[in-house]
Amino acid sequence: MSTKNKIKKVDIFLPCFVDQCYPETGWNMVKVLEFLGCKINYPKDQTCCGQPAYNAGFFDEAASVASKFLTDFPSERYIVMPSASCVGMVRNGYGTLFQQSSNILEYKRVKTYTYEFTEFLTEILHVDKLPGAKFPHKVTYHDSCAGLRECNIKQGPRKLLKNVDGLELIEMNYTETCCGFGGTFAVKFEQISSAMAEQKVNHALDTGAEYIVSSDWSCLMHLDAYIKKNKIALKTIHIADVLASGW
């Protein structure tokens, strides 16, 4: 473990899913970051990154919410989120929204400092193991579309998981295939979305894993709904909750 012996000042952003449905993941992210010596700040006026409106085609409304995000995070501190989906929106969606805007310089500043949680651990803090982390279960990792395709996150989460005491990581087939959520896609194309979730869950079951782990609760929520509806012996858990376990 290495944090380069320098305290990192970190602003945290909690995605809507985490804030409203899975607040323990936010707390566990903070627990890990503080353990690693980070000085945490929570901008209390933060709301949404604007992704729901952006994905639905309401670009003016998305730009309004995104502009507020830029205002809520004004300092040159790292912005860390337990969601590659929101990070992808900030890095890529904001570029589209603000390319002809007076906010373009603020966007470029925020883009430079925004990181997904595991990405921040491995690339900025240079950490590949959390001392004391213990999770004695078989797990398989789901690559979210945003994490893989928008943020190029692949090996970092796996490196962290492999160094958790007692944890056995088993790769599923087609791990890079979408889970079927896709925000409003799951509503507009329910049958296709459910079939994609079924496929993903079956691939996870084939590994013998007890848990599906991911960096995005949106994917995990979708898969968990299918699992519970069909009474399947499988659980979902965010990687921040795994890394904070055993303390």
TORROLUM-115702 format. One record per residue (C-alpha): residue number from 1; x, y, z; residue in three letters. Coordinates in Angstrom, 3 decimals. Layout:
BEGIN
{n = NUM | east = X | north = Y | up = Z | res = Ala} $
...
This chain:
BEGIN
{n = 1 | east = 0.000 | north = 0.000 | up = 0.000 | res = Met} $
{n = 2 | east = 1.241 | north = 3.467 | up = -0.879 | res = Ser} $
{n = 3 | east = -0.291 | north = 6.930 | up = -0.789 | res = Thr} $
{n = 4 | east = 2.938 | north = 8.686 | up = -1.752 | res = Lys} $
{n = 5 | east = 3.148 | north = 10.108 | up = 1.792 | res = Asn} $
{n = 6 | east = 1.049 | north = 13.140 | up = 0.908 | res = Lys} $
{n = 7 | east = -2.415 | north = 14.006 | up = 2.200 | res = Ile} $
{n = 8 | east = -4.929 | north = 14.321 | up = -0.620 | res = Lys} $
{n = 9 | east = -7.749 | north = 16.828 | up = -0.243 | res = Lys} $
{n = 10 | east = -10.897 | north = 15.253 | up = -1.608 | res = Val} $
{n = 11 | east = -14.391 | north = 16.490 | up = -2.363 | res = Asp} $
{n = 12 | east = -16.873 | north = 13.636 | up = -2.529 | res = Ile} $
{n = 13 | east = -19.905 | north = 13.489 | up = -4.777 | res = Phe} $
{n = 14 | east = -22.701 | north = 11.034 | up = -4.010 | res = Leu} $
{n = 15 | east = -24.757 | north = 9.896 | up = -7.013 | res = Pro} $
{n = 16 | east = -28.541 | north = 9.928 | up = -6.750 | res = Cys} $
{n = 17 | east = -28.743 | north = 6.133 | up = -6.404 | res = Phe} $
{n = 18 | east = -26.242 | north = 6.104 | up = -3.553 | res = Val} $
{n = 19 | east = -27.675 | north = 9.122 | up = -1.768 | res = Asp} $
{n = 20 | east = -31.269 | north = 7.897 | up = -1.840 | res = Gln} $
{n = 21 | east = -30.997 | north = 4.103 | up = -1.792 | res = Cys} $
{n = 22 | east = -27.525 | north = 2.977 | up = -0.696 | res = Tyr} $
{n = 23 | east = -26.079 | north = 5.627 | up = 1.661 | res = Pro} $
{n = 24 | east = -23.925 | north = 3.016 | up = 3.414 | res = Glu} $
{n = 25 | east = -21.805 | north = 2.832 | up = 0.253 | res = Thr} $
{n = 26 | east = -21.089 | north = 6.546 | up = 0.540 | res = Gly} $
{n = 27 | east = -20.076 | north = 6.137 | up = 4.166 | res = Trp} $
{n = 28 | east = -17.852 | north = 3.187 | up = 3.306 | res = Asn} $
{n = 29 | east = -16.138 | north = 5.165 | up = 0.553 | res = Met} $
{n = 30 | east = -15.398 | north = 7.942 | up = 3.050 | res = Val} $
{n = 31 | east = -14.182 | north = 5.371 | up = 5.597 | res = Lys} $
{n = 32 | east = -11.678 | north = 3.954 | up = 3.107 | res = Val} $
{n = 33 | east = -10.456 | north = 7.361 | up = 1.942 | res = Leu} $
{n = 34 | east = -9.972 | north = 8.632 | up = 5.500 | res = Glu} $
{n = 35 | east = -8.141 | north = 5.436 | up = 6.422 | res = Phe} $
{n = 36 | east = -5.759 | north = 6.175 | up = 3.560 | res = Leu} $
{n = 37 | east = -5.108 | north = 9.662 | up = 4.924 | res = Gly} $
{n = 38 | east = -7.378 | north = 11.759 | up = 2.715 | res = Cys} $
{n = 39 | east = -8.932 | north = 14.935 | up = 4.041 | res = Lys} $
{n = 40 | east = -12.614 | north = 14.750 | up = 3.092 | res = Ile} $
{n = 41 | east = -14.976 | north = 17.579 | up = 2.230 | res = Asn} $
{n = 42 | east = -18.656 | north = 17.143 | up = 1.369 | res = Tyr} $
{n = 43 | east = -20.134 | north = 20.091 | up = -0.573 | res = Pro} $
{n = 44 | east = -23.565 | north = 20.163 | up = 1.049 | res = Lys} $
{n = 45 | east = -25.390 | north = 21.885 | up = -1.829 | res = Asp} $
{n = 46 | east = -24.615 | north = 19.155 | up = -4.359 | res = Gln} $
{n = 47 | east = -27.518 | north = 17.506 | up = -6.158 | res = Thr} $
{n = 48 | east = -27.275 | north = 15.560 | up = -9.441 | res = Cys} $
{n = 49 | east = -24.679 | north = 15.351 | up = -12.206 | res = Cys} $
{n = 50 | east = -27.415 | north = 15.858 | up = -14.828 | res = Gly} $
{n = 51 | east = -27.098 | north = 12.489 | up = -16.503 | res = Gln} $
{n = 52 | east = -30.816 | north = 11.475 | up = -16.399 | res = Pro} $
{n = 53 | east = -31.861 | north = 14.596 | up = -18.295 | res = Ala} $
{n = 54 | east = -28.907 | north = 14.306 | up = -20.677 | res = Tyr} $
{n = 55 | east = -29.639 | north = 10.679 | up = -21.565 | res = Asn} $
{n = 56 | east = -33.299 | north = 11.535 | up = -22.151 | res = Ala} $
{n = 57 | east = -32.361 | north = 14.264 | up = -24.616 | res = Gly} $
{n = 58 | east = -33.204 | north = 17.266 | up = -22.427 | res = Phe} $
{n = 59 | east = -29.915 | north = 19.011 | up = -23.045 | res = Phe} $
{n = 60 | east = -30.883 | north = 22.487 | up = -21.816 | res = Asp} $
{n = 61 | east = -32.098 | north = 21.061 | up = -18.510 | res = Glu} $
{n = 62 | east = -29.003 | north = 18.853 | up = -18.265 | res = Ala} $
{n = 63 | east = -26.769 | north = 21.885 | up = -18.857 | res = Ala} $
{n = 64 | east = -28.510 | north = 23.748 | up = -16.035 | res = Ser} $
{n = 65 | east = -27.882 | north = 20.901 | up = -13.592 | res = Val} $
{n = 66 | east = -24.329 | north = 20.429 | up = -14.865 | res = Ala} $
{n = 67 | east = -23.616 | north = 24.153 | up = -14.405 | res = Ser} $
{n = 68 | east = -24.700 | north = 23.806 | up = -10.787 | res = Lys} $
{n = 69 | east = -22.275 | north = 20.898 | up = -10.424 | res = Phe} $
{n = 70 | east = -19.432 | north = 23.135 | up = -11.593 | res = Leu} $
{n = 71 | east = -20.477 | north = 25.735 | up = -9.010 | res = Thr} $
{n = 72 | east = -20.739 | north = 23.150 | up = -6.240 | res = Asp} $
{n = 73 | east = -17.155 | north = 21.979 | up = -6.855 | res = Phe} $
{n = 74 | east = -15.170 | north = 25.212 | up = -7.322 | res = Pro} $
{n = 75 | east = -11.806 | north = 24.223 | up = -5.867 | res = Ser} $
{n = 76 | east = -8.829 | north = 22.426 | up = -7.334 | res = Glu} $
{n = 77 | east = -9.411 | north = 19.380 | up = -5.162 | res = Arg} $
{n = 78 | east = -9.990 | north = 15.833 | up = -6.323 | res = Tyr} $
{n = 79 | east = -13.665 | north = 14.952 | up = -6.828 | res = Ile} $
{n = 80 | east = -14.248 | north = 11.292 | up = -6.013 | res = Val} $
{n = 81 | east = -17.461 | north = 9.373 | up = -6.735 | res = Met} $
{n = 82 | east = -18.557 | north = 5.762 | up = -6.116 | res = Pro} $
{n = 83 | east = -19.936 | north = 5.660 | up = -9.661 | res = Ser} $
{n = 84 | east = -18.210 | north = 5.405 | up = -13.020 | res = Ala} $
{n = 85 | east = -21.516 | north = 6.391 | up = -14.604 | res = Ser} $
{n = 86 | east = -21.460 | north = 9.871 | up = -13.072 | res = Cys} $
{n = 87 | east = -17.740 | north = 10.233 | up = -13.763 | res = Val} $
{n = 88 | east = -18.399 | north = 9.394 | up = -17.406 | res = Gly} $
{n = 89 | east = -21.068 | north = 12.082 | up = -17.528 | res = Met} $
{n = 90 | east = -18.724 | north = 14.717 | up = -16.099 | res = Val} $
{n = 91 | east = -15.817 | north = 13.786 | up = -18.332 | res = Arg} $
{n = 92 | east = -17.705 | north = 13.225 | up = -21.565 | res = Asn} $
{n = 93 | east = -21.268 | north = 14.542 | up = -21.356 | res = Gly} $
{n = 94 | east = -20.171 | north = 17.906 | up = -19.996 | res = Tyr} $
{n = 95 | east = -17.778 | north = 18.265 | up = -22.914 | res = Gly} $
{n = 96 | east = -20.749 | north = 18.105 | up = -25.270 | res = Thr} $
{n = 97 | east = -22.901 | north = 20.425 | up = -23.180 | res = Leu} $
{n = 98 | east = -20.257 | north = 23.104 | up = -22.668 | res = Phe} $
{n = 99 | east = -18.220 | north = 22.992 | up = -25.889 | res = Gln} $
{n = 100 | east = -19.628 | north = 26.354 | up = -27.008 | res = Gln} $
{n = 101 | east = -20.222 | north = 27.710 | up = -23.519 | res = Ser} $
{n = 102 | east = -18.522 | north = 30.177 | up = -21.199 | res = Ser} $
{n = 103 | east = -18.302 | north = 27.231 | up = -18.780 | res = Asn} $
{n = 104 | east = -15.779 | north = 25.409 | up = -20.954 | res = Ile} $
{n = 105 | east = -12.769 | north = 26.341 | up = -18.778 | res = Leu} $
{n = 106 | east = -14.586 | north = 25.316 | up = -15.592 | res = Glu} $
{n = 107 | east = -15.526 | north = 22.029 | up = -17.261 | res = Tyr} $
{n = 108 | east = -11.904 | north = 21.342 | up = -18.195 | res = Lys} $
{n = 109 | east = -10.815 | north = 22.037 | up = -14.601 | res = Arg} $
{n = 110 | east = -13.436 | north = 19.717 | up = -13.130 | res = Val} $
{n = 111 | east = -12.702 | north = 17.011 | up = -15.705 | res = Lys} $
{n = 112 | east = -9.053 | north = 16.990 | up = -14.647 | res = Thr} $
{n = 113 | east = -9.879 | north = 16.338 | up = -10.999 | res = Tyr} $
{n = 114 | east = -12.857 | north = 13.926 | up = -11.268 | res = Thr} $
{n = 115 | east = -12.233 | north = 10.258 | up = -10.487 | res = Tyr} $
{n = 116 | east = -14.207 | north = 7.098 | up = -9.877 | res = Glu} $
{n = 117 | east = -13.484 | north = 5.665 | up = -6.416 | res = Phe} $
{n = 118 | east = -11.354 | north = 2.629 | up = -7.382 | res = Thr} $
{n = 119 | east = -9.632 | north = 4.639 | up = -10.097 | res = Glu} $
{n = 120 | east = -8.629 | north = 7.210 | up = -7.478 | res = Phe} $
{n = 121 | east = -7.284 | north = 4.483 | up = -5.194 | res = Leu} $
{n = 122 | east = -5.168 | north = 2.780 | up = -7.828 | res = Thr} $
{n = 123 | east = -4.068 | north = 5.685 | up = -10.038 | res = Glu} $
{n = 124 | east = -3.768 | north = 8.618 | up = -7.633 | res = Ile} $
{n = 125 | east = -3.114 | north = 7.012 | up = -4.237 | res = Leu} $
{n = 126 | east = -1.295 | north = 4.060 | up = -5.835 | res = His} $
{n = 127 | east = -3.064 | north = 1.609 | up = -3.534 | res = Val} $
{n = 128 | east = -3.654 | north = -1.997 | up = -4.530 | res = Asp} $
{n = 129 | east = -4.508 | north = -3.443 | up = -1.104 | res = Lys} $
{n = 130 | east = -6.580 | north = -2.233 | up = 1.844 | res = Leu} $
{n = 131 | east = -5.027 | north = -3.553 | up = 5.087 | res = Pro} $
{n = 132 | east = -7.676 | north = -5.256 | up = 7.184 | res = Gly} $
{n = 133 | east = -10.178 | north = -5.668 | up = 4.352 | res = Ala} $
{n = 134 | east = -11.728 | north = -9.106 | up = 4.680 | res = Lys} $
{n = 135 | east = -14.552 | north = -10.638 | up = 2.654 | res = Phe} $
{n = 136 | east = -14.553 | north = -14.471 | up = 2.794 | res = Pro} $
{n = 137 | east = -16.769 | north = -15.078 | up = -0.235 | res = His} $
{n = 138 | east = -16.622 | north = -16.042 | up = -3.883 | res = Lys} $
{n = 139 | east = -17.387 | north = -13.033 | up = -6.080 | res = Val} $
{n = 140 | east = -17.528 | north = -12.151 | up = -9.748 | res = Thr} $
{n = 141 | east = -17.016 | north = -8.662 | up = -11.118 | res = Tyr} $
{n = 142 | east = -19.373 | north = -6.878 | up = -13.528 | res = His} $
{n = 143 | east = -17.816 | north = -4.236 | up = -15.771 | res = Asp} $
{n = 144 | east = -20.322 | north = -1.405 | up = -16.060 | res = Ser} $
{n = 145 | east = -20.611 | north = 0.153 | up = -19.511 | res = Cys} $
{n = 146 | east = -19.634 | north = 3.555 | up = -18.120 | res = Ala} $
{n = 147 | east = -16.661 | north = 2.206 | up = -16.210 | res = Gly} $
{n = 148 | east = -15.317 | north = 0.215 | up = -19.125 | res = Leu} $
{n = 149 | east = -16.208 | north = 2.343 | up = -22.117 | res = Arg} $
{n = 150 | east = -16.301 | north = 5.892 | up = -20.783 | res = Glu} $
{n = 151 | east = -13.617 | north = 5.732 | up = -18.080 | res = Cys} $
{n = 152 | east = -11.406 | north = 2.877 | up = -19.338 | res = Asn} $
{n = 153 | east = -11.548 | north = 1.175 | up = -15.934 | res = Ile} $
{n = 154 | east = -10.765 | north = -2.529 | up = -16.097 | res = Lys} $
{n = 155 | east = -7.865 | north = -3.895 | up = -14.049 | res = Gln} $
{n = 156 | east = -7.919 | north = -1.537 | up = -11.050 | res = Gly} $
{n = 157 | east = -11.045 | north = -2.937 | up = -9.349 | res = Pro} $
{n = 158 | east = -9.851 | north = -6.481 | up = -9.951 | res = Arg} $
{n = 159 | east = -6.453 | north = -5.755 | up = -8.439 | res = Lys} $
{n = 160 | east = -8.115 | north = -4.381 | up = -5.313 | res = Leu} $
{n = 161 | east = -10.511 | north = -7.318 | up = -5.019 | res = Leu} $
{n = 162 | east = -7.791 | north = -9.930 | up = -5.450 | res = Lys} $
{n = 163 | east = -5.971 | north = -8.460 | up = -2.447 | res = Asn} $
{n = 164 | east = -8.960 | north = -8.641 | up = -0.083 | res = Val} $
{n = 165 | east = -8.373 | north = -11.361 | up = 2.481 | res = Asp} $
{n = 166 | east = -10.588 | north = -14.414 | up = 1.986 | res = Gly} $
{n = 167 | east = -12.075 | north = -13.169 | up = -1.266 | res = Leu} $
{n = 168 | east = -12.026 | north = -15.421 | up = -4.328 | res = Glu} $
{n = 169 | east = -12.550 | north = -13.550 | up = -7.602 | res = Leu} $
{n = 170 | east = -13.947 | north = -15.667 | up = -10.449 | res = Ile} $
{n = 171 | east = -14.414 | north = -14.116 | up = -13.871 | res = Glu} $
{n = 172 | east = -17.756 | north = -14.696 | up = -15.582 | res = Met} $
{n = 173 | east = -18.185 | north = -15.136 | up = -19.318 | res = Asn} $
{n = 174 | east = -19.074 | north = -11.981 | up = -21.254 | res = Tyr} $
{n = 175 | east = -18.304 | north = -9.780 | up = -18.271 | res = Thr} $
{n = 176 | east = -18.086 | north = -6.748 | up = -20.574 | res = Glu} $
{n = 177 | east = -21.661 | north = -7.217 | up = -21.847 | res = Thr} $
{n = 178 | east = -24.251 | north = -4.666 | up = -20.670 | res = Cys} $
{n = 179 | east = -26.493 | north = -5.678 | up = -17.769 | res = Cys} $
{n = 180 | east = -29.523 | north = -4.160 | up = -19.497 | res = Gly} $
{n = 181 | east = -30.201 | north = -1.203 | up = -17.229 | res = Phe} $
{n = 182 | east = -29.234 | north = 1.849 | up = -19.271 | res = Gly} $
{n = 183 | east = -31.422 | north = 4.258 | up = -17.306 | res = Gly} $
{n = 184 | east = -34.686 | north = 4.843 | up = -19.185 | res = Thr} $
{n = 185 | east = -33.810 | north = 1.947 | up = -21.513 | res = Phe} $
{n = 186 | east = -35.005 | north = -0.404 | up = -18.754 | res = Ala} $
{n = 187 | east = -38.370 | north = 1.385 | up = -18.776 | res = Val} $
{n = 188 | east = -38.864 | north = 1.835 | up = -22.510 | res = Lys} $
{n = 189 | east = -37.610 | north = -1.619 | up = -23.454 | res = Phe} $
{n = 190 | east = -38.526 | north = -3.657 | up = -20.395 | res = Glu} $
{n = 191 | east = -38.486 | north = -7.096 | up = -22.021 | res = Gln} $
{n = 192 | east = -35.097 | north = -6.601 | up = -23.656 | res = Ile} $
{n = 193 | east = -33.701 | north = -5.116 | up = -20.453 | res = Ser} $
{n = 194 | east = -34.955 | north = -8.053 | up = -18.373 | res = Ser} $
{n = 195 | east = -33.543 | north = -10.564 | up = -20.856 | res = Ala} $
{n = 196 | east = -30.146 | north = -8.882 | up = -20.637 | res = Met} $
{n = 197 | east = -30.282 | north = -8.999 | up = -16.835 | res = Ala} $
{n = 198 | east = -31.199 | north = -12.685 | up = -16.994 | res = Glu} $
{n = 199 | east = -28.217 | north = -13.388 | up = -19.222 | res = Gln} $
{n = 200 | east = -25.849 | north = -11.502 | up = -16.925 | res = Lys} $
{n = 201 | east = -27.168 | north = -13.248 | up = -13.801 | res = Val} $
{n = 202 | east = -26.881 | north = -16.672 | up = -15.448 | res = Asn} $
{n = 203 | east = -23.257 | north = -16.000 | up = -16.377 | res = His} $
{n = 204 | east = -22.593 | north = -14.997 | up = -12.767 | res = Ala} $
{n = 205 | east = -24.294 | north = -18.152 | up = -11.472 | res = Leu} $
{n = 206 | east = -22.138 | north = -20.289 | up = -13.741 | res = Asp} $
{n = 207 | east = -19.059 | north = -19.145 | up = -11.824 | res = Thr} $
{n = 208 | east = -20.410 | north = -20.402 | up = -8.485 | res = Gly} $
{n = 209 | east = -20.014 | north = -16.910 | up = -7.043 | res = Ala} $
{n = 210 | east = -22.051 | north = -15.729 | up = -4.066 | res = Glu} $
{n = 211 | east = -21.877 | north = -12.046 | up = -5.007 | res = Tyr} $
{n = 212 | east = -21.823 | north = -9.841 | up = -8.083 | res = Ile} $
{n = 213 | east = -19.532 | north = -6.865 | up = -7.430 | res = Val} $
{n = 214 | east = -19.448 | north = -3.658 | up = -9.456 | res = Ser} $
{n = 215 | east = -18.488 | north = 0.007 | up = -9.192 | res = Ser} $
{n = 216 | east = -21.980 | north = 1.188 | up = -10.198 | res = Asp} $
{n = 217 | east = -25.089 | north = 0.749 | up = -8.047 | res = Trp} $
{n = 218 | east = -27.308 | north = 1.448 | up = -11.051 | res = Ser} $
{n = 219 | east = -26.193 | north = -1.845 | up = -12.625 | res = Cys} $
{n = 220 | east = -26.330 | north = -3.671 | up = -9.310 | res = Leu} $
{n = 221 | east = -29.819 | north = -2.365 | up = -8.523 | res = Met} $
{n = 222 | east = -31.082 | north = -3.632 | up = -11.874 | res = His} $
{n = 223 | east = -29.504 | north = -7.049 | up = -11.412 | res = Leu} $
{n = 224 | east = -30.644 | north = -7.266 | up = -7.788 | res = Asp} $
{n = 225 | east = -34.256 | north = -6.613 | up = -8.828 | res = Ala} $
{n = 226 | east = -34.103 | north = -9.537 | up = -11.260 | res = Tyr} $
{n = 227 | east = -32.409 | north = -11.745 | up = -8.663 | res = Ile} $
{n = 228 | east = -34.998 | north = -11.030 | up = -5.977 | res = Lys} $
{n = 229 | east = -37.957 | north = -11.330 | up = -8.318 | res = Lys} $
{n = 230 | east = -36.808 | north = -14.783 | up = -9.354 | res = Asn} $
{n = 231 | east = -35.649 | north = -15.836 | up = -5.854 | res = Lys} $
{n = 232 | east = -32.115 | north = -16.595 | up = -7.010 | res = Ile} $
{n = 233 | east = -29.384 | north = -17.438 | up = -4.500 | res = Ala} $
{n = 234 | east = -27.090 | north = -14.591 | up = -5.473 | res = Leu} $
{n = 235 | east = -26.329 | north = -11.188 | up = -3.955 | res = Lys} $
{n = 236 | east = -25.028 | north = -7.852 | up = -5.197 | res = Thr} $
{n = 237 | east = -22.560 | north = -5.544 | up = -3.478 | res = Ile} $
{n = 238 | east = -20.675 | north = -2.369 | up = -4.353 | res = His} $
{n = 239 | east = -16.890 | north = -2.587 | up = -4.362 | res = Ile} $
{n = 240 | east = -16.633 | north = 0.188 | up = -1.741 | res = Ala} $
{n = 241 | east = -18.640 | north = -1.995 | up = 0.653 | res = Asp} $
{n = 242 | east = -16.328 | north = -4.930 | up = -0.011 | res = Val} $
{n = 243 | east = -13.170 | north = -2.885 | up = 0.572 | res = Leu} $
{n = 244 | east = -14.539 | north = -1.484 | up = 3.843 | res = Ala} $
{n = 245 | east = -15.548 | north = -4.891 | up = 5.153 | res = Ser} $
{n = 246 | east = -13.700 | north = -6.520 | up = 8.018 | res = Gly} $
{n = 247 | east = -12.848 | north = -3.259 | up = 9.792 | res = Trp} $
